[in-house]
Amino acid sequence: MKITKTNYVVPILIIAAVIGLLATASADRDIVFAAQHYRWSGKYYVDKDSHSRPEKTLDDVDTYHLYRMNPDGKNAKQITFGNGNEFEPRWSPDGKTIAFIKADSNYGNKSLCIADERGQHQKSLFKFTNDTKFRWSPNGRQLGILIPDWADRANHIDRLCIIDIKTGHKQLLKYVTDFDWSPDCRKLALWYHFQEYEYERNVFKIVDVASNKVIRSEDYMSEPFWISNSRILGIELPREGTEESASLRFTDANGQSSEFEQMQYINNEGPTWSTRDEWRRVPLSGHDLICQSYWGMSDGGHYQCYVVNWFTKLVRYLAPGRCLGVSPDGKSILAADQDWIGPYKRGGRRCGPIKLINIKTGKSRTLTGKLMSVAGGDWRKPPAKTSR
């Protein structure tokens, strides 16, 4: 057979096209987020006690539902429907399942649910009533959900429920206020908060999952977050009767060392390090973390995102709003701010667009419209290898 230019160019083009399709498919709607959309109502709010102009008000279009879109903001699609609310979605480590909170229209009854990547085949795993948070185990075999017992808050009987995804088996641990698995799933960090006589106790423990043996235990540590399999970050809570403020603390997971860290703030005063902060690792960066800092105000929670380098101890302000995920290449985050649009608490809403933020430069690109309120999100990543 005579080899001509056409004979080998066409197969190469076909192979290139297939590779391009596979690359596109791997990023197909990798962003999942929960949002409620609004529209201008056509009505106005008039403040009779001032001479300001009438302000347009907003109406709800629908309840909170789950959506997926490409990292460039294109190909957005709603994947859950109905009269209830779905929020705080999280991808499973293998990227095939979405865990989320489902609530009725009054937010009175809630459940931790899972669904496939299309939002279908929904399954309820655990029912509850209070606000809470959950996380996947790194191997995707379990989900842990915190159950705050506000009815008995004086005794601080919070609980952690660990649910086996395959069997549905539930394990309850009392007094646990926060937790995190190590990346290899071999260790579990637990923050216990409880009342002992007239004092409140905060105890931090690292437990070997296989043997249930306590590897490390110390007081005043909270909000555990694994940096690696051998190092863990926490919030050092102030001692009672002192004027100390909360600070970051880094601990060797094997119990070898524990150290307080004085962080250096580059372009802002920095976060106050609270127990409502949330952390995410930045892939391929080595030492960078994203801290979603929280502070409460009369109109609800407010958030800012910071880049924290745990090796250099440098803290850099990045963007306002909630962090909805970090890109697999470690170059960007998604953030959703919520500013008041329309009259404050009189027909206006806290809402804003989702933006793509470059971690290195801080430059942003708007991906969605602004008349929406976002309640959590996640960026699908390639499955990570675990030893279990």
N, C-alpha and C positions, 0 to 999 in steps of 0.2 A: 504494500500500500504506500502510495506516495504521500509524504507529509507536506501539506501546504499551510500557509499562514492561517487560512480559515479553519483548517482541521483542529489546530490547537488553541486558537484564540477563543472560539465559541465555548469549549468546555471550561476554559479559565474564567470567562465572563459568567457562566452559569454557577460555577463554584463560588465566585465572589458575591454573586447575588444571593446565594443561599446563606453564606456567612453573614452578609448584611442583614438578611431577614432574621437570622438567629440572634444577632446582636440587638436588633430592634425589639424582638420578642422578649429578650431578657430584661428589658427596661419597660415593658408594656404595663402601663398603669401601676408602677411600683409605689406610688404615693397613695396611701389610704388616709382619709381624714373624716371627721364628723363635723357637720355644719348645719346651721339653721339659716335660711335665707329670708331677706326682708324686701319690701317694696314701699315706695312712697304711697301713703294712704290717700292723698288728695285732701286731707284735713290739716288744720293748723292749730297750734297751741298759742294762746294769747296770755301773756303775763299782765294781769290787770294792775299790779303794783309797780310796773316799770313802763318806760316809754319805748321799749325795744319793739322791733318789728315782729309780726307773727312768724312762727317757725313751723316748717313742714314737719309732720309726724310720720312714723313708719308703722307698717303692719307686718305681722308674721306671714310668710308664704306657706310654711310647713313646719313640722317639728324637726328635731335633730335626726338626721339620717347619715349613713355612711356613703362616701364617694371615693372613687379612684381616678387618678389622672397620671399622665406621664410627668417626669421630672421637669419638662419644659412648660408645663401647664396645659398642654394639649390633650385631646382625647379624654376629657373628663366625663365620668359616667356615674350616675346614682346607682347603688347596688342594694340598698335596703329601702323598704317602703312600709306604709301602714300608719296607724294613729299614734303609736308609741314613739319613744326616743331611743336612739342608739348613739353612743359616744365612747370616747377614749379607746379607739381601736389600736391593736398591737399585732403585728405580724408574728407568726410562729417562726422559730429559727430556720426552718426549711422553706419558708415563704409560701406554704400551701394553705395555711389556715389563718383566719383572723379571729382574735379574741376581743371582746368588747363588752360594755355594760349596756343592758337593755332595761328601760324603765317605762312605766305607764305614763299617760299624759300628765298626771299630777305628780310624778316622781315619787310616789309613795311606795310602790313595790318595784324592786329592781332584781336583776339576775345577771350573773356572769355567764356569757354565752360564747360559743364558737360557731364559725361558719366557714364554708370554703371561700376561695378567693373571689368568687362571684357574688358573695353575700347569701348564697343559698345553702340548704341543708343545715339550718340553724338548730343548735342544740343548747339547752339550758343546763349549766353545770352546778350552779349554786344560787340560792335566793337569799336576799337580804333587804334591809330598808335604809340603813345609814350610808353616808358617803364613805368611800373607801378607795383603795388602789390595789392593783394586782400586777403580777409579772410572770413571764414564762421562765421555766428553767432553761438553761442554755442548750440542753439536748432536746427540748421540745416535748418531753414526756410528761411534764407536770405543769400545772398552773398554781401559783400561790396567791391567795387573796386575804387581805386584812379585814377583820371584822371588829370595828370599834363599838364597844358597848356603852353608848351614851346614857342608857337608862340607869347604869350603875357606874357613872363616871367617877364618883367619889372613891371607888375601890379600884378603878382603872383595870377592869377585867377585859382587856382587849384580847383578841385571839387571832391566830394565823391558821387558815385552812389550806392544806396542800392537797390538791386534787390530781389523781392519776387520770390522764386523758383517756387511756385505753380502757381501763376497768371501771373508772368512776369512783374508786376508793378514796375516802376523805380522811385525812389525819389532822386533828385539831391540837394546837399548841396554845396554852393559856398565857396571858400577860404579854404576848408579843405585839409590839407596836410598829415595828418595821423589820425588813429582812432582805437578804440578797444571796443568790447562789454564786459561788465562784465560777469562772468561765468553764472549768472542766467538770463542774457539778459534784466535785468531791467534798466540798465544804459548804456550810450554810452559816451565814452571819445573822445573828438575831439581836434585836434591841428589845429588852424587857423594860416596861414602865409600869410600876405598881406602887400601891400605898403600903408602907410598913410602919405601923403605929401612927405617929403624927407626921411622919416624913414621907416625901415622895422619893422613890428609888429609880434610878436609871442604870441598868446593867447591860453590858455589851458582851456577847459570847460568840465564839467561833466554834462550830461543832463539826466533827468529822461525820459525814452522812452515813458511811458504811457501818461504823462502830457506835455511832451516837455519843462518842466521847468528846467532852469539852476540851478544846485545844487551848483556848485563851478566854479569860474573863476579866473585865475591869469595869469600874464605875464611870458614870458621866459621859459615856460615849453614846451617840445616837446616829440614826440615818446611815446604816452601813452601805457602802458601795464598793464593789471589787474593781480595782484598777487592773490587776492581773491575778494569776493564781497564787501569788505569794505576797501581795500587797493590797491593803484595803484602806479606804478613806472613810472618815466619819466626822460628825459634828461634835466637838467638845462643848458640852453644855456648861453654863456657869454654875458654880457651887451656890447652894442656898446661903443667904445672908451676905453675899458679896456683890460688888458692883461690876463684876466681870461680864464681858460679852462673849457670845459664842464664837468659836474659832475652829479652823480645820485641824484635823489630827490624822496622821498616817501611822498605820500599824502593820508590822510584819505578821502575816497570817499564822506563822508557826510559833508565835509567842516570843520571838527573840528581842523585839524592840518596839518602842512606842514613842512618838515624838510630836510635840506641838510645832506648828508651822506658822511663821510670820510671813504672810503673803505680801507681795509688792504689787500695787495697783498702778497700771500704766496710764489710762486715760479717763479714769472715773474713780469715785470714792470706793466703789466696789460693793458687793452684796453684804448683807448682814449675817449670812450663813444661818438659815433657819431650818427647822425640821420639815418645812413644806417645800424645800428646794428639791429639784429633780436633776439627775446627772445622766449623761450619755458619753460613751467613749467615742473618740474620733478615730476611725480606722486609718491604719498606715501612718499615723502621725508619731507614734512612739510614746509621747508623754502628754498629749493634749486631751482635755476633757471639756465638755460643754455643761455648764451649770445653768439651769433655768431657775433664776432666783424669784422668790415670791414675797410679796408683802400685801397685807390686807388693808382695804379702805372701805368707806361706807357704801360704795357701789360695787363691792366684791373684790376678788383677787386681781392683782396686777403682777406682771411678769417682765423680767429682762433676762437676756441671754449673755453669758460671759464665757470667754475662753480661759480655761485654767490649765496651766502647765505645771503638773505636780513635781516635775524634776527641778525646774528653775524657780518655782514658786511665784511666777508672774501671772497676774490676773488682768485680763483685757476685756473691756466692755465691747460687745459685738452688735446687739440689736435689741429693740423693744419687742415684747410679746412672748408667746409660748413657743418653745422649740417643738416642731412636729417631726423631727428626724434629721439624721446626719447621712450625707451621701456615702455610698460604699467606697468611693475613692478618697474620702476624708477632706474634700475641698469645699463643701458647701453644707449649709443647714437650711431647713425650711422653718420660717417663723411666721406667726400670725398675731398681729397686734390688735387690740380692741380699744378704739377711741370712741367717744360719744359723737354720734351723728344724729342731728335733730335736737330738740330741747332736752336738757338734762333731767332725767327721771320723769318727764312729762310727755311721753310719746316718742322720745328718742330711744336709740339702742346703742349698746357698746358693740361695735363691729369693725371689721377691717379686712383687707385682702391677705392672702397667703403670699409671702415673698421668698425668693431664693436669695440667700445671703452668702457671699464669698467669705470664707473663714479668715483668709489671709488679709484681704483688703477691706472687708466690711461693705463692699458695694452690693447693692440689691437690685433685683428685678422682680416686678410685680407679675404674679401668675394668674390671679383670679380677680373678680370684681370685689368691691369693698362692702357691698350691702349683705354681709354674711357674718355670722358669729361662729367661730371654730372651737370645738370642744375636743381637742386631742387629735393626734395623728401619728403616722409612722412611715418610715422609708424602708421598703423591702431590700434586704441585703442577700448576697450569695450565702448559701448554707455554710455555717462554720463547722469545722471538724472538732468533735469532742471525744474524749477517751471513754465515755460511758454511753 
